[in-house]
Every structure is written in C-alpha cells, then in structure tokens.
C-alpha cells in the first residue's frame, strides 16, 4: 500500500517508509499532516499491476534507458524499393496479389504490405 503526495508515490509498509521519488522528509510529513487534517485519515491507493509496470518504465527512462526499436532496425523506403523491386514491377503491370506472391516466392501479406506502402 502507499499514498500519493505532491504528485509523488510514497510506499508505506508497516513502520518503515520508502520514498520512491525523492521529496524531502519534511515534504512527506507535511503531506501526511495536511491529509490527516483534511479528512481524518490517510489516502491510500492500491498498487495495481498496470501502475507498477508504468512506474517501472518511467524509472527505467529516468535512469537513461531507451524503449522502442533500435535505430536502424526499420528499413527505409529506398531499402524496400531495392529489396522488393520485383513485387513493385509486377504490381505496376497489373498482376494480382496472389499471382505476384507466387511469381516472386514472397508471402501474400508481404505483397499486400508493399502494395499499401507504395500505393500501387
């Protein structure tokens, strides 16, 4: 269990308190006092798996981690034109998707994807 204070998540367990972001101890005590004065009890928010996953991602990014695909792993339009030149030429001549797939030895999904990307 924990509570939300000054936009920071504060983990509380028993007598020990762990500050997941780094507000000062005075900020923490002020937050607890003001929360207790407002409604007579502390606001506790259940920690859901989605919250834990997102906070872990945010912490990873704060520490310099990078998410997503690696640079250079996605082919450029020019690379695709070069690699799939045979598919493009058949499609420009009016061949059907299934015939192009058979003639080139590529999958139907690949031919459909190239057709959509190059507006053929």
N, CA, C and O atoms as a GROMACS GRO file, in nm:
protein
  480
    1UNK      N    1   0.085  -0.119   0.000
    1UNK     CA    2   0.000   0.000   0.000
    1UNK      C    3   0.088   0.123   0.000
    1UNK      O    4   0.206   0.118   0.034
    2UNK      N    5   0.029   0.233  -0.039
    2UNK     CA    6   0.104   0.356  -0.043
    2UNK      C    7   0.010   0.474  -0.053
    2UNK      O    8  -0.112   0.460  -0.046
    3UNK      N    9   0.068   0.591  -0.071
    3UNK     CA   10  -0.015   0.710  -0.089
    3UNK      C   11   0.049   0.804  -0.187
    3UNK      O   12   0.169   0.797  -0.214
    4UNK      N   13  -0.032   0.893  -0.240
    4UNK     CA   14   0.012   0.989  -0.339
    4UNK      C   15   0.027   1.123  -0.271
    4UNK      O   16  -0.068   1.170  -0.209
    5UNK      N   17   0.141   1.186  -0.281
    5UNK     CA   18   0.165   1.312  -0.212
    5UNK      C   19   0.250   1.402  -0.301
    5UNK      O   20   0.356   1.358  -0.347
    6UNK      N   21   0.209   1.523  -0.327
    6UNK     CA   22   0.282   1.617  -0.411
    6UNK      C   23   0.316   1.556  -0.547
    6UNK      O   24   0.423   1.582  -0.601
    7UNK      N   25   0.227   1.477  -0.602
    7UNK     CA   26   0.250   1.415  -0.730
    7UNK      C   27   0.353   1.304  -0.726
    7UNK      O   28   0.398   1.257  -0.831
    8UNK      N   29   0.392   1.261  -0.606
    8UNK     CA   30   0.491   1.154  -0.590
    8UNK      C   31   0.423   1.035  -0.524
    8UNK      O   32   0.333   1.053  -0.441
    9UNK      N   33   0.465   0.917  -0.558
    9UNK     CA   34   0.412   0.797  -0.496
    9UNK      C   35   0.500   0.763  -0.377
    9UNK      O   36   0.622   0.754  -0.390
   10UNK      N   37   0.437   0.745  -0.260
   10UNK     CA   38   0.512   0.712  -0.139
   10UNK      C   39   0.468   0.574  -0.094
   10UNK      O   40   0.350   0.552  -0.064
   11UNK      N   41   0.562   0.480  -0.089
   11UNK     CA   42   0.533   0.344  -0.047
   11UNK      C   43   0.535   0.340   0.106
   11UNK      O   44   0.628   0.391   0.168
   12UNK      N   45   0.434   0.281   0.165
   12UNK     CA   46   0.432   0.265   0.310
   12UNK      C   47   0.411   0.119   0.341
   12UNK      O   48   0.324   0.054   0.284
   13UNK      N   49   0.491   0.067   0.430
   13UNK     CA   50   0.474  -0.071   0.472
   13UNK      C   51   0.513  -0.080   0.620
   13UNK      O   52   0.630  -0.064   0.655
   14UNK      N   53   0.416  -0.105   0.704
   14UNK     CA   54   0.443  -0.115   0.847
   14UNK      C   55   0.496   0.016   0.901
   14UNK      O   56   0.435   0.121   0.880
   15UNK      N   57   0.608   0.010   0.972
   15UNK     CA   58   0.666   0.130   1.030
   15UNK      C   59   0.763   0.199   0.937
   15UNK      O   60   0.793   0.317   0.954
   16UNK      N   61   0.814   0.126   0.839
   16UNK     CA   62   0.914   0.186   0.751
   16UNK      C   63   0.846   0.253   0.632
   16UNK      O   64   0.744   0.205   0.584
   17UNK      N   65   0.903   0.361   0.587
   17UNK     CA   66   0.850   0.434   0.474
   17UNK      C   67   0.961   0.449   0.371
   17UNK      O   68   1.072   0.490   0.405
   18UNK      N   69   0.931   0.416   0.246
   18UNK     CA   70   1.029   0.426   0.138
   18UNK      C   71   0.977   0.531   0.042
   18UNK      O   72   0.862   0.521  -0.003
   19UNK      N   73   1.056   0.629   0.009
   19UNK     CA   74   1.016   0.732  -0.086
   19UNK      C   75   1.065   0.692  -0.223
   19UNK      O   76   1.185   0.687  -0.247
   20UNK      N   77   0.971   0.662  -0.314
   20UNK     CA   78   1.011   0.615  -0.446
   20UNK      C   79   1.066   0.729  -0.532
   20UNK      O   80   1.156   0.706  -0.612
   21UNK      N   81   1.012   0.850  -0.518
   21UNK     CA   82   1.072   0.968  -0.579
   21UNK      C   83   1.140   1.037  -0.463
   21UNK      O   84   1.126   0.990  -0.350
   22UNK      N   85   1.211   1.142  -0.482
   22UNK     CA   86   1.289   1.193  -0.370
   22UNK      C   87   1.240   1.326  -0.314
   22UNK      O   88   1.314   1.424  -0.319
   23UNK      N   89   1.118   1.331  -0.259
   23UNK     CA   90   1.082   1.451  -0.185
   23UNK      C   91   1.153   1.447  -0.051
   23UNK      O   92   1.194   1.340  -0.005
   24UNK      N   93   1.168   1.563   0.013
   24UNK     CA   94   1.235   1.566   0.143
   24UNK      C   95   1.143   1.506   0.249
   24UNK      O   96   1.022   1.494   0.227
   25UNK      N   97   1.200   1.469   0.362
   25UNK     CA   98   1.121   1.410   0.469
   25UNK      C   99   1.021   1.511   0.523
   25UNK      O  100   0.912   1.474   0.567
   26UNK      N  101   1.057   1.640   0.519
   26UNK     CA  102   0.964   1.744   0.564
   26UNK      C  103   0.841   1.749   0.474
   26UNK      O  104   0.729   1.764   0.521
   27UNK      N  105   0.863   1.736   0.342
   27UNK     CA  106   0.750   1.732   0.248
   27UNK      C  107   0.658   1.615   0.280
   27UNK      O  108   0.536   1.627   0.277
   28UNK      N  109   0.719   1.502   0.310
   28UNK     CA  110   0.642   1.382   0.341
   28UNK      C  111   0.558   1.405   0.467
   28UNK      O  112   0.439   1.373   0.469
   29UNK      N  113   0.621   1.459   0.571
   29UNK     CA  114   0.550   1.481   0.697
   29UNK      C  115   0.439   1.585   0.679
   29UNK      O  116   0.329   1.569   0.733
   30UNK      N  117   0.467   1.692   0.603
   30UNK     CA  118   0.364   1.794   0.576
   30UNK      C  119   0.246   1.733   0.503
   30UNK      O  120   0.130   1.764   0.532
   31UNK      N  121   0.275   1.647   0.407
   31UNK     CA  122   0.169   1.584   0.330
   31UNK      C  123   0.082   1.497   0.419
   31UNK      O  124  -0.041   1.500   0.410
   32UNK      N  125   0.145   1.420   0.507
   32UNK     CA  126   0.069   1.334   0.597
   32UNK      C  127  -0.016   1.417   0.691
   32UNK      O  128  -0.133   1.385   0.715
   33UNK      N  129   0.042   1.525   0.745
   33UNK     CA  130  -0.033   1.611   0.837
   33UNK      C  131  -0.152   1.676   0.767
   33UNK      O  132  -0.264   1.674   0.819
   34UNK      N  133  -0.128   1.732   0.649
   34UNK     CA  134  -0.237   1.801   0.579
   34UNK      C  135  -0.344   1.702   0.537
   34UNK      O  136  -0.463   1.735   0.538
   35UNK      N  137  -0.305   1.581   0.499
   35UNK     CA  138  -0.403   1.480   0.458
   35UNK      C  139  -0.485   1.437   0.578
   35UNK      O  140  -0.607   1.419   0.567
   36UNK      N  141  -0.421   1.420   0.692
   36UNK     CA  142  -0.492   1.378   0.814
   36UNK      C  143  -0.588   1.487   0.858
   36UNK      O  144  -0.699   1.457   0.903
   37UNK      N  145  -0.548   1.614   0.845
   37UNK     CA  146  -0.636   1.725   0.886
   37UNK      C  147  -0.756   1.736   0.792
   37UNK      O  148  -0.866   1.770   0.836
   38UNK      N  149  -0.736   1.709   0.664
   38UNK     CA  150  -0.843   1.724   0.567
   38UNK      C  151  -0.957   1.627   0.590
   38UNK      O  152  -1.073   1.669   0.597
   39UNK      N  153  -0.927   1.500   0.601
   39UNK     CA  154  -1.037   1.403   0.610
   39UNK      C  155  -1.020   1.302   0.723
   39UNK      O  156  -1.095   1.204   0.729
   40UNK      N  157  -0.927   1.323   0.812
   40UNK     CA  158  -0.914   1.236   0.928
   40UNK      C  159  -0.845   1.105   0.902
   40UNK      O  160  -0.827   1.026   0.995
   41UNK      N  161  -0.805   1.078   0.780
   41UNK     CA  162  -0.733   0.953   0.751
   41UNK      C  163  -0.640   0.976   0.633
   41UNK      O  164  -0.650   1.077   0.563
   42UNK      N  165  -0.552   0.882   0.612
   42UNK     CA  166  -0.458   0.893   0.501
   42UNK      C  167  -0.522   0.837   0.375
   42UNK      O  168  -0.599   0.741   0.380
   43UNK      N  169  -0.490   0.899   0.260
   43UNK     CA  170  -0.537   0.846   0.133
   43UNK      C  171  -0.446   0.731   0.095
   43UNK      O  172  -0.325   0.749   0.080
   44UNK      N  173  -0.500   0.616   0.080
   44UNK     CA  174  -0.420   0.504   0.033
   44UNK      C  175  -0.472   0.462  -0.103
   44UNK      O  176  -0.593   0.455  -0.125
   45UNK      N  177  -0.382   0.434  -0.192
   45UNK     CA  178  -0.416   0.395  -0.328
   45UNK      C  179  -0.361   0.256  -0.350
   45UNK      O  180  -0.242   0.233  -0.330
   46UNK      N  181  -0.445   0.160  -0.392
   46UNK     CA  182  -0.392   0.027  -0.418
   46UNK      C  183  -0.296   0.029  -0.537
   46UNK      O  184  -0.318   0.100  -0.635
   47UNK      N  185  -0.191  -0.048  -0.526
   47UNK     CA  186  -0.092  -0.055  -0.633
   47UNK      C  187  -0.134  -0.167  -0.728
   47UNK      O  188  -0.129  -0.285  -0.692
   48UNK      N  189  -0.177  -0.129  -0.848
   48UNK     CA  190  -0.221  -0.227  -0.947
   48UNK      C  191  -0.102  -0.269  -1.033
   48UNK      O  192  -0.002  -0.197  -1.038
   49UNK      N  193  -0.112  -0.382  -1.099
   49UNK     CA  194  -0.002  -0.424  -1.188
   49UNK      C  195   0.028  -0.320  -1.296
   49UNK      O  196   0.144  -0.297  -1.330
   50UNK      N  197  -0.076  -0.258  -1.351
   50UNK     CA  198  -0.056  -0.157  -1.456
   50UNK      C  199   0.024  -0.039  -1.400
   50UNK      O  200   0.114   0.013  -1.466
   51UNK      N  201  -0.010   0.003  -1.278
   51UNK     CA  202   0.063   0.114  -1.216
   51UNK      C  203   0.210   0.077  -1.194
   51UNK      O  204   0.299   0.156  -1.223
   52UNK      N  205   0.234  -0.046  -1.143
   52UNK     CA  206   0.372  -0.089  -1.119
   52UNK      C  207   0.453  -0.098  -1.248
   52UNK      O  208   0.569  -0.058  -1.251
   53UNK      N  209   0.390  -0.149  -1.355
   53UNK     CA  210   0.461  -0.160  -1.483
   53UNK      C  211   0.495  -0.022  -1.538
   53UNK      O  212   0.608   0.002  -1.582
   54UNK      N  213   0.397   0.069  -1.534
   54UNK     CA  214   0.422   0.204  -1.586
   54UNK      C  215   0.524   0.279  -1.502
   54UNK      O  216   0.606   0.353  -1.557
   55UNK      N  217   0.520   0.261  -1.370
   55UNK     CA  218   0.620   0.330  -1.287
   55UNK      C  219   0.759   0.271  -1.310
   55UNK      O  220   0.858   0.342  -1.305
   56UNK      N  221   0.766   0.140  -1.335
   56UNK     CA  222   0.895   0.078  -1.367
   56UNK      C  223   0.951   0.129  -1.498
   56UNK      O  224   1.071   0.153  -1.509
   57UNK      N  225   0.864   0.145  -1.598
   57UNK     CA  226   0.909   0.201  -1.727
   57UNK      C  227   0.958   0.344  -1.708
   57UNK      O  228   1.062   0.382  -1.761
   58UNK      N  229   0.882   0.423  -1.632
   58UNK     CA  230   0.921   0.562  -1.608
   58UNK      C  231   1.055   0.570  -1.537
   58UNK      O  232   1.139   0.654  -1.570
   59UNK      N  233   1.077   0.483  -1.440
   59UNK     CA  234   1.204   0.481  -1.368
   59UNK      C  235   1.318   0.441  -1.462
   59UNK      O  236   1.426   0.499  -1.455
   60UNK      N  237   1.295   0.344  -1.547
   60UNK     CA  238   1.395   0.300  -1.644
   60UNK      C  239   1.436   0.415  -1.736
   60UNK      O  240   1.554   0.434  -1.765
   61UNK      N  241   1.336   0.491  -1.783
   61UNK     CA  242   1.364   0.604  -1.872
   61UNK      C  243   1.438   0.714  -1.797
   61UNK      O  244   1.530   0.774  -1.851
   62UNK      N  245   1.397   0.741  -1.670
   62UNK     CA  246   1.466   0.842  -1.589
   62UNK      C  247   1.614   0.807  -1.570
   62UNK      O  248   1.699   0.895  -1.562
   63UNK      N  249   1.642   0.678  -1.562
   63UNK     CA  250   1.781   0.633  -1.541
   63UNK      C  251   1.858   0.618  -1.672
   63UNK      O  252   1.967   0.562  -1.674
   64UNK      N  253   1.800   0.669  -1.782
   64UNK     CA  254   1.872   0.669  -1.909
   64UNK      C  255   1.839   0.555  -2.002
   64UNK      O  256   1.902   0.543  -2.108
   65UNK      N  257   1.743   0.471  -1.969
   65UNK     CA  258   1.705   0.360  -2.055
   65UNK      C  259   1.626   0.408  -2.175
   65UNK      O  260   1.563   0.514  -2.171
   66UNK      N  261   1.629   0.332  -2.281
   66UNK     CA  262   1.557   0.367  -2.403
   66UNK      C  263   1.460   0.256  -2.436
   66UNK      O  264   1.494   0.138  -2.428
   67UNK      N  265   1.338   0.294  -2.474
   67UNK     CA  266   1.236   0.198  -2.514
   67UNK      C  267   1.216   0.206  -2.664
   67UNK      O  268   1.253   0.304  -2.728
   68UNK      N  269   1.157   0.103  -2.721
   68UNK     CA  270   1.125   0.104  -2.864
   68UNK      C  271   1.228   0.028  -2.946
   68UNK      O  272   1.316  -0.038  -2.892
   69UNK      N  273   1.214   0.040  -3.075
   69UNK     CA  274   1.304  -0.031  -3.167
   69UNK      C  275   1.440   0.035  -3.170
   69UNK      O  276   1.453   0.156  -3.148
   70UNK      N  277   1.540  -0.045  -3.198
   70UNK     CA  278   1.675   0.009  -3.210
   70UNK      C  279   1.688   0.089  -3.339
   70UNK      O  280   1.620   0.062  -3.438
   71UNK      N  281   1.774   0.188  -3.336
   71UNK     CA  282   1.796   0.272  -3.454
   71UNK      C  283   1.853   0.186  -3.565
   71UNK      O  284   1.948   0.110  -3.544
   72UNK      N  285   1.796   0.196  -3.684
   72UNK     CA  286   1.844   0.121  -3.799
   72UNK      C  287   1.777  -0.013  -3.819
   72UNK      O  288   1.805  -0.082  -3.917
   73UNK      N  289   1.688  -0.052  -3.728
   73UNK     CA  290   1.622  -0.182  -3.742
   73UNK      C  291   1.504  -0.176  -3.840
   73UNK      O  292   1.458  -0.280  -3.886
   74UNK      N  293   1.457  -0.057  -3.871
   74UNK     CA  294   1.345  -0.039  -3.964
   74UNK      C  295   1.401   0.002  -4.100
   74UNK      O  296   1.484   0.092  -4.110
   75UNK      N  297   1.354  -0.066  -4.204
   75UNK     CA  298   1.404  -0.036  -4.340
   75UNK      C  299   1.346   0.095  -4.391
   75UNK      O  300   1.231   0.128  -4.365
   76UNK      N  301   1.428   0.169  -4.463
   76UNK     CA  302   1.381   0.293  -4.525
   76UNK      C  303   1.305   0.260  -4.653
   76UNK      O  304   1.309   0.146  -4.701
   77UNK      N  305   1.238   0.359  -4.707
   77UNK     CA  306   1.163   0.340  -4.833
   77UNK      C  307   1.257   0.298  -4.945
   77UNK      O  308   1.223   0.211  -5.025
   78UNK      N  309   1.375   0.358  -4.950
   78UNK     CA  310   1.473   0.324  -5.055
   78UNK      C  311   1.519   0.179  -5.042
   78UNK      O  312   1.533   0.109  -5.142
   79UNK      N  313   1.543   0.134  -4.920
   79UNK     CA  314   1.584  -0.006  -4.900
   79UNK      C  315   1.473  -0.102  -4.943
   79UNK      O  316   1.500  -0.206  -5.002
   80UNK      N  317   1.348  -0.065  -4.913
   80UNK     CA  318   1.236  -0.150  -4.952
   80UNK      C  319   1.219  -0.154  -5.104
   80UNK      O  320   1.189  -0.258  -5.161
   81UNK      N  321   1.238  -0.037  -5.169
   81UNK     CA  322   1.229  -0.034  -5.316
   81UNK      C  323   1.332  -0.127  -5.377
   81UNK      O  324   1.303  -0.199  -5.474
   82UNK      N  325   1.452  -0.126  -5.321
   82UNK     CA  326   1.560  -0.209  -5.373
   82UNK      C  327   1.533  -0.357  -5.348
   82UNK      O  328   1.554  -0.440  -5.437
   83UNK      N  329   1.486  -0.390  -5.228
   83UNK     CA  330   1.464  -0.530  -5.192
   83UNK      C  331   1.342  -0.590  -5.263
   83UNK      O  332   1.344  -0.706  -5.303
   84UNK      N  333   1.237  -0.511  -5.277
   84UNK     CA  334   1.112  -0.562  -5.332
   84UNK      C  335   1.084  -0.508  -5.472
   84UNK      O  336   0.967  -0.491  -5.510
   85UNK      N  337   1.186  -0.480  -5.549
   85UNK     CA  338   1.169  -0.424  -5.684
   85UNK      C  339   1.086  -0.514  -5.774
   85UNK      O  340   1.010  -0.466  -5.857
   86UNK      N  341   1.101  -0.646  -5.758
   86UNK     CA  342   1.025  -0.740  -5.841
   86UNK      C  343   0.875  -0.734  -5.808
   86UNK      O  344   0.792  -0.738  -5.899
   87UNK      N  345   0.840  -0.725  -5.681
   87UNK     CA  346   0.700  -0.715  -5.641
   87UNK      C  347   0.639  -0.586  -5.697
   87UNK      O  348   0.529  -0.586  -5.751
   88UNK      N  349   0.714  -0.477  -5.684
   88UNK     CA  350   0.666  -0.346  -5.732
   88UNK      C  351   0.642  -0.349  -5.883
   88UNK      O  352   0.542  -0.297  -5.932
   89UNK      N  353   0.736  -0.409  -5.956
   89UNK     CA  354   0.721  -0.411  -6.102
   89UNK      C  355   0.599  -0.495  -6.145
   89UNK      O  356   0.526  -0.455  -6.236
   90UNK      N  357   0.577  -0.611  -6.080
   90UNK     CA  358   0.460  -0.693  -6.114
   90UNK      C  359   0.330  -0.620  -6.080
   90UNK      O  360   0.235  -0.625  -6.157
   91UNK      N  361   0.327  -0.554  -5.966
   91UNK     CA  362   0.206  -0.482  -5.926
   91UNK      C  363   0.177  -0.365  -6.021
   91UNK      O  364   0.061  -0.337  -6.050
   92UNK      N  365   0.282  -0.298  -6.068
   92UNK     CA  366   0.263  -0.188  -6.162
   92UNK      C  367   0.207  -0.238  -6.296
   92UNK      O  368   0.134  -0.167  -6.364
   93UNK      N  369   0.242  -0.363  -6.331
   93UNK     CA  370   0.192  -0.420  -6.456
   93UNK      C  371   0.049  -0.473  -6.443
   93UNK      O  372  -0.011  -0.513  -6.543
   94UNK      N  373  -0.006  -0.471  -6.320
   94UNK     CA  374  -0.145  -0.511  -6.302
   94UNK      C  375  -0.167  -0.654  -6.256
   94UNK      O  376  -0.281  -0.701  -6.257
   95UNK      N  377  -0.063  -0.724  -6.216
   95UNK     CA  378  -0.080  -0.861  -6.167
   95UNK      C  379  -0.154  -0.860  -6.034
   95UNK      O  380  -0.147  -0.763  -5.959
   96UNK      N  381  -0.227  -0.968  -6.006
   96UNK     CA  382  -0.299  -0.978  -5.879
   96UNK      C  383  -0.200  -1.007  -5.766
   96UNK      O  384  -0.086  -1.050  -5.789
   97UNK      N  385  -0.246  -0.984  -5.644
   97UNK     CA  386  -0.159  -1.003  -5.527
   97UNK      C  387  -0.115  -1.149  -5.516
   97UNK      O  388   0.002  -1.177  -5.488
   98UNK      N  389  -0.208  -1.241  -5.538
   98UNK     CA  390  -0.174  -1.384  -5.526
   98UNK      C  391  -0.076  -1.427  -5.635
   98UNK      O  392   0.016  -1.504  -5.608
   99UNK      N  393  -0.096  -1.379  -5.757
   99UNK     CA  394  -0.003  -1.413  -5.865
   99UNK      C  395   0.136  -1.357  -5.839
   99UNK      O  396   0.236  -1.424  -5.863
  100UNK      N  397   0.142  -1.234  -5.789
  100UNK     CA  398   0.273  -1.173  -5.758
  100UNK      C  399   0.343  -1.253  -5.650
  100UNK      O  400   0.463  -1.276  -5.658
  101UNK      N  401   0.267  -1.296  -5.549
  101UNK     CA  402   0.326  -1.375  -5.441
  101UNK      C  403   0.384  -1.506  -5.494
  101UNK      O  404   0.492  -1.547  -5.455
  102UNK      N  405   0.310  -1.572  -5.585
  102UNK     CA  406   0.359  -1.698  -5.642
  102UNK      C  407   0.481  -1.676  -5.730
  102UNK      O  408   0.578  -1.752  -5.724
  103UNK      N  409   0.478  -1.572  -5.812
  103UNK     CA  410   0.588  -1.545  -5.905
  103UNK      C  411   0.717  -1.506  -5.832
  103UNK      O  412   0.827  -1.543  -5.874
  104UNK      N  413   0.705  -1.432  -5.723
  104UNK     CA  414   0.824  -1.383  -5.653
  104UNK      C  415   0.868  -1.473  -5.538
  104UNK      O  416   0.980  -1.461  -5.489
  105UNK      N  417   0.780  -1.563  -5.495
  105UNK     CA  418   0.815  -1.650  -5.383
  105UNK      C  419   0.802  -1.581  -5.248
  105UNK      O  420   0.853  -1.630  -5.147
  106UNK      N  421   0.734  -1.469  -5.246
  106UNK     CA  422   0.711  -1.395  -5.121
  106UNK      C  423   0.571  -1.428  -5.070
  106UNK      O  424   0.490  -1.486  -5.142
  107UNK      N  425   0.544  -1.392  -4.946
  107UNK     CA  426   0.413  -1.416  -4.887
  107UNK      C  427   0.309  -1.315  -4.935
  107UNK      O  428   0.343  -1.205  -4.978
  108UNK      N  429   0.184  -1.357  -4.927
  108UNK     CA  430   0.075  -1.268  -4.969
  108UNK      C  431   0.073  -1.143  -4.881
  108UNK      O  432   0.050  -1.033  -4.931
  109UNK      N  433   0.096  -1.159  -4.754
  109UNK     CA  434   0.096  -1.043  -4.662
  109UNK      C  435   0.207  -0.944  -4.699
  109UNK      O  436   0.187  -0.823  -4.690
  110UNK      N  437   0.322  -0.996  -4.740
  110UNK     CA  438   0.432  -0.908  -4.781
  110UNK      C  439   0.392  -0.828  -4.904
  110UNK      O  440   0.416  -0.707  -4.911
  111UNK      N  441   0.330  -0.895  -5.001
  111UNK     CA  442   0.286  -0.826  -5.123
  111UNK      C  443   0.180  -0.721  -5.089
  111UNK      O  444   0.184  -0.610  -5.142
  112UNK      N  445   0.086  -0.754  -5.001
  112UNK     CA  446  -0.016  -0.658  -4.961
  112UNK      C  447   0.046  -0.537  -4.891
  112UNK      O  448   0.007  -0.423  -4.916
  113UNK      N  449   0.142  -0.563  -4.804
  113UNK     CA  450   0.209  -0.454  -4.732
  113UNK      C  451   0.283  -0.361  -4.827
  113UNK      O  452   0.275  -0.239  -4.814
  114UNK      N  453   0.355  -0.419  -4.924
  114UNK     CA  454   0.429  -0.337  -5.022
  114UNK      C  455   0.331  -0.259  -5.109
  114UNK      O  456   0.355  -0.142  -5.139
  115UNK      N  457   0.222  -0.322  -5.148
  115UNK     CA  458   0.123  -0.254  -5.230
  115UNK      C  459   0.065  -0.134  -5.154
  115UNK      O  460   0.046  -0.028  -5.212
  116UNK      N  461   0.037  -0.152  -5.027
  116UNK     CA  462  -0.019  -0.042  -4.947
  116UNK      C  463   0.085   0.069  -4.924
  116UNK      O  464   0.051   0.187  -4.931
  117UNK      N  465   0.209   0.032  -4.898
  117UNK     CA  466   0.313   0.133  -4.871
  117UNK      C  467   0.347   0.217  -4.993
  117UNK      O  468   0.376   0.336  -4.980
  118UNK      N  469   0.342   0.156  -5.110
  118UNK     CA  470   0.379   0.228  -5.231
  118UNK      C  471   0.257   0.273  -5.311
  118UNK      O  472   0.271   0.323  -5.422
  119UNK      N  473   0.138   0.257  -5.254
  119UNK     CA  474   0.013   0.299  -5.318
  119UNK      C  475   0.000   0.247  -5.461
  119UNK      O  476  -0.026   0.324  -5.554
  120UNK      N  477   0.017   0.118  -5.479
  120UNK     CA  478   0.012   0.057  -5.612
  120UNK      C  479  -0.124  -0.005  -5.639
  120UNK      O  480  -0.146  -0.060  -5.747
   0.00000   0.00000   0.00000
